[in-house]
Amino acid sequence: MKILRILLTVVLAIVLVAGFRWYRYVTNVESPYNEVGIELNSRMPGPINKWGCDRLHTTFTTQLPPYGCQSTADATQWL
């Protein structure tokens, strides 16, 4: 039982840290090209990824979209 509690605590900590890093990435004002942020956002489920891409697009409208936020028809267009 103690091992299960420790394992659950570790998994929860990883999820919280990754979630914080992702949220910090999509709400940043410096650059949409942070490697860790791009990777986290591209691996998020569809609606969460879309929300993150929308947030990035409103902040960086004149820049090319990062991986995971590119249109499938044209990689230079936002989703």
CORKAGI-V743242 format. One record per residue. N is the residue number from 1. RES is the residue in one small letter. PHI is phi in radians with two decimals (999 if undefined). BURIAL is b if it has 16 or more other ideal C-beta (glycine too) atoms within 10 Angstrom, else e. D_FIRST is the distance of its C-alpha to the first C-alpha in Angstrom with 1 decimal. Layout:
n={N:N}
res={RES:RES}
phi={PHI:PHI}
burial={BURIAL:BURIAL}
d_first={D_FIRST:D_FIRST}
//
This chain:
n={1:2:3:4:5:6:7:8:9:10:11:12:13:14:15:16:17:18:19:20:21:22:23:24:25:26:27:28:29:30:31:32:33:34:35:36:37:38:39:40:41:42:43:44:45:46:47:48:49:50:51:52:53:54:55:56:57:58:59:60:61:62:63:64:65:66:67:68:69:70:71:72:73:74:75:76:77:78:79}
res={m:k:i:l:r:i:l:l:t:v:v:l:a:i:v:l:v:a:g:f:r:w:y:r:y:v:t:n:v:e:s:p:y:n:e:v:g:i:e:l:n:s:r:m:p:g:p:i:n:k:w:g:c:d:r:l:h:t:t:f:t:t:q:l:p:p:y:g:c:q:s:t:a:d:a:t:q:w:l}
phi={999:-1.16:-1.15:-1.09:-1.11:-1.12:-1.09:-1.11:-1.12:-1.13:-1.09:-1.09:-1.11:-1.11:-1.10:-1.14:-1.15:-1.12:-1.11:-1.13:-1.08:-1.13:-1.09:-1.11:-1.18:-1.29:-1.86:-1.31:-2.19:-1.67:-2.78:-1.50:-1.90:-1.33:-1.04:-1.17:-1.10:-1.05:-1.13:-1.10:-1.15:-1.20:-1.67:-1.25:-1.05:-0.72:-1.12:-1.24:-1.07:-1.08:-1.08:-1.10:-1.14:-1.09:-1.09:-1.13:-1.13:-1.18:-1.47:-2.10:-1.15:-1.62:-1.76:-1.18:-1.26:-1.31:-0.98:1.70:-2.06:-1.52:-1.19:-1.25:-1.37:-2.55:-1.17:-1.61:-1.90:-1.29:-1.01}
burial={e:e:e:e:e:e:e:e:e:e:e:e:e:e:e:e:e:e:e:e:e:b:e:e:b:b:e:e:e:e:e:b:e:b:e:e:b:b:e:b:b:e:e:b:e:e:e:e:b:e:e:b:b:e:b:b:e:e:e:b:e:e:e:e:b:b:e:b:b:b:e:e:e:e:e:e:e:b:e}
d_first={0.0:3.8:5.5:5.2:6.4:8.8:10.0:10.7:12.5:14.5:15.5:16.5:18.5:20.2:21.2:22.6:24.5:25.9:26.9:28.6:30.5:31.6:32.8:34.5:36.3:37.6:38.8:40.4:44.2:44.8:44.4:42.9:42.6:39.4:37.8:34.2:35.0:37.0:34.2:31.6:34.1:35.2:31.6:31.0:31.4:35.0:35.4:33.5:35.5:38.7:38.0:37.4:40.6:42.5:41.6:42.6:45.8:46.9:46.6:48.0:50.6:53.0:50.7:49.6:46.2:43.3:41.5:39.6:42.1:45.1:47.0:47.0:50.8:51.6:49.3:51.3:50.5:47.4:45.5}
//
